[in-house]
């Protein structure tokens, strides 16, 4: 109980998230001259340890009355604050706040208009401010029945199908937008593997080195994987160049707006009323790493971080076909000049397997960690190198799914020759 007490205190919202803040947010978001805030109730954030590494997430319910409707109403909101500390300084360098703001205000609505079938790709963004801290306020999708799937157990085939159909539509409408408004690309040139960032951010490289080294040492203990372990160590010795290569644009590749961080906690599912386990829609959250690049990036990142092993082994081709059908149908429906062939998309996925490998050592182990192992992880905490070492060890042993998936995935990567 002591521990719970201290955790509750930590979750007290900061002073600046006061009634004036919410008044401004709602007046902006609802396009209303005057909103009277009756009460703000903060809920426990669903995030916390191991769910959101870089930002503070607060959930608030606003009870208010608007001048337009003169009714007492309530709205659930998500408030995301990016406090820049030495540990999160890299977010400043990656300009994630600005990128996300531009996405929500200048891009999201256009994509949804282009797709034209009522599809929603993201939550409504109500308000952004830089003072005193970079903060973004969103509509809370849980109030419309959207939920997170389990990051620990990964997605079954049905969940994969729903997200890949949505991803196909999202990529398709972004291709059209880029054709209509080429300048939209300027703000989305790089994702998390920005070359300049990789070359200058020691902290990131140190952490990736720790993850990959730990993996190589784990793999070295598996019978029959000795040579692979050697290749992993070699990849790790050259990690900076390898990461640059992983993220670098390839001349002539098909480009779409990648979500850029496509793992289980960054999309939410809506379920069938009568069949509570049957997903019927998905909406993306968190666009701070979005970039224009090969669709192979999003697809490989997703497959390697979020999908159950048996689905990967038996249904990979089917999943890619599902994505492709949605992409092609959307492009045809929007009368796009260019519709890639299935072979084109297979080629994009093939040429970006390294991106999938990055996802499998940098994300999968963290994503699958059991709650009790991950609750105390944050970007801040990981700056302590002893803590980081201990946690990364745990990452690779916390959940048997990690080991099983890596045994399969690494063998596959090796057969594809990506380490040579």
Secondary structure, DSSP 8 states (H G I E B T S, - for coil): -HHHHHHHHHTS--TTSSHHHHHHHHHHHTT-S-EEEEEEEEE--S--TTT-SSSEEEEEEEEEEETTT-SEEEEEEEEEEE---GGGHHHHHTTHHHHHHHIIIIIHHHHHHHH-SS---B--EEEEE-SSSEEEEEE-GGGGTEE---TTT-B-HHHHHHHHHHHHHHHHHHHHHHHH-GGGGGGGS--TT-HHHHHH-HHHHHHHHHHHHHHHHHHHTSTT-HHHHHHHHHHHHTHHHHHHHHHS--TT---EEE-S--SGGGEEEEE-SS-TT-EEEEEE---TT-EEE-HHHHHHHHHHHHB-HHHHHHHHHHHHHHHHHHHHHHHHHTT-S----HHHHHHHHHTTHHHHHHHHHHTHHHHT--HHHHTT--TTGGGSHHHHHHHHHHHTTS-HHHHHHHHHHHHHHHHTTTT-
